[in-house]
Amino acid sequence: TIVNTNGYLKAYNTDYIAIAKLLAEHQVSNQLTFALRGSGGMAKAVACALKDAGFKKGCIVARNEEAGKHLAGLYGFEWAAEMAGIQADLLINVTPIGMAGGAEAETLSFTEETINAAQVVFDVVALPPETPLIRYAKAQGKKVITGADVFAIQAVEQFVLYTGIRPSDELFQQAAKYARG
């Protein structure tokens, strides 16, 4: 989000802000090991938020070796091309897997076995609000954080940056519920 203040442009990463807030709100322990699937822009925001929250043990899982290794190296995490042999307490999907309208819209981004072994599942895909990953994790009784939550926080943070006005928690909850449709 770029804000023009008296002719000076300043950039803000509302992805990072949303991820950091959600990790804190859901009291996700930084002692958990994580597997972060993906290596694009959102993955960078998530990896940075994890590092800043004090996470020390985790793996960036990315088919793109160059991008995956680079991202892992930036924050001192491991890299792997695939999930084979990786078990994590916190699973985070930042790929299009599970996104409405995509080729893999009905696909789980992690195996059922991997999800069953996890404690927390976080899917940043916003549409649908309940991806196959979130539906499966909920059915298994896992703590879940959704992309719809990320989207709602990003929107409110952009609104604040542009207007200087922070909506009340009640108004935010009403808008977030409406957006989830």
Solvent accessible surface area in square Angstrom, and as a share of the most:
residue,aa,sasa,rsa
1,T,37,0.21
2,I,102,0.52
3,V,21,0.12
4,N,99,0.51
5,T,81,0.47
6,N,141,0.72
7,G,62,0.60
8,Y,170,0.65
9,L,127,0.63
10,K,122,0.52
11,A,74,0.58
12,Y,68,0.26
13,N,81,0.42
14,T,8,0.05
15,D,37,0.19
16,Y,60,0.23
17,I,43,0.22
18,A,0,0.00
19,I,0,0.00
20,A,35,0.27
21,K,73,0.31
22,L,4,0.02
23,L,7,0.03
24,A,74,0.57
25,E,116,0.52
26,H,51,0.23
27,Q,156,0.69
28,V,15,0.09
29,S,52,0.34
30,N,52,0.26
31,Q,142,0.63
32,L,19,0.09
33,T,42,0.24
34,F,3,0.01
35,A,0,0.00
36,L,0,0.00
37,R,40,0.15
38,G,8,0.08
39,S,29,0.19
40,G,46,0.45
41,G,62,0.59
42,M,44,0.20
43,A,1,0.01
44,K,102,0.43
45,A,4,0.03
46,V,0,0.00
47,A,0,0.00
48,C,35,0.21
49,A,2,0.01
50,L,0,0.00
51,K,88,0.37
52,D,94,0.49
53,A,45,0.35
54,G,22,0.21
55,F,2,0.01
56,K,154,0.65
57,K,130,0.55
58,G,12,0.11
59,C,14,0.08
60,I,0,0.00
61,V,1,0.01
62,A,6,0.05
63,R,177,0.65
64,N,88,0.45
65,E,89,0.40
66,E,148,0.66
67,A,33,0.26
68,G,0,0.00
69,K,100,0.43
70,H,118,0.53
71,L,6,0.03
72,A,4,0.03
73,G,58,0.56
74,L,85,0.42
75,Y,34,0.13
76,G,60,0.58
77,F,15,0.06
78,E,121,0.54
79,W,65,0.23
80,A,22,0.17
81,A,41,0.32
82,E,91,0.41
83,M,20,0.09
84,A,95,0.74
85,G,84,0.81
86,I,34,0.17
87,Q,100,0.44
88,A,5,0.04
89,D,39,0.20
90,L,0,0.00
91,L,0,0.00
92,I,0,0.00
93,N,0,0.00
94,V,20,0.12
95,T,20,0.12
96,P,89,0.56
97,I,17,0.08
98,G,2,0.02
99,M,84,0.37
100,A,57,0.44
101,G,85,0.82
102,G,36,0.34
103,A,115,0.89
104,E,70,0.32
105,A,24,0.19
106,E,138,0.62
107,T,59,0.34
108,L,48,0.24
109,S,5,0.03
110,F,5,0.02
111,T,85,0.50
112,E,91,0.41
113,E,128,0.58
114,T,8,0.05
115,I,0,0.00
116,N,72,0.37
117,A,57,0.44
118,A,3,0.02
119,Q,100,0.45
120,V,8,0.05
121,V,0,0.00
122,F,0,0.00
123,D,1,0.00
124,V,17,0.10
125,V,6,0.03
126,A,27,0.21
127,L,117,0.58
128,P,40,0.25
129,P,39,0.25
130,E,67,0.30
131,T,0,0.00
132,P,12,0.07
133,L,2,0.01
134,I,1,0.00
135,R,107,0.39
136,Y,44,0.17
137,A,0,0.00
138,K,94,0.40
139,A,82,0.63
140,Q,81,0.36
141,G,68,0.65
142,K,42,0.18
143,K,88,0.37
144,V,25,0.14
145,I,0,0.00
146,T,16,0.10
147,G,1,0.01
148,A,8,0.06
149,D,29,0.15
150,V,3,0.01
151,F,111,0.46
152,A,10,0.08
153,I,9,0.04
154,Q,31,0.14
155,A,49,0.38
156,V,20,0.12
157,E,11,0.05
158,Q,66,0.29
159,F,90,0.37
160,V,27,0.16
161,L,45,0.22
162,Y,134,0.51
163,T,65,0.38
164,G,65,0.62
165,I,109,0.56
166,R,133,0.49
167,P,26,0.16
168,S,67,0.43
169,D,119,0.62
170,E,120,0.54
171,L,100,0.50
172,F,41,0.17
173,Q,104,0.46
174,Q,102,0.45
175,A,57,0.44
176,A,3,0.02
177,K,152,0.65
178,Y,187,0.71
179,A,57,0.45
180,R,92,0.33
181,G,101,0.97
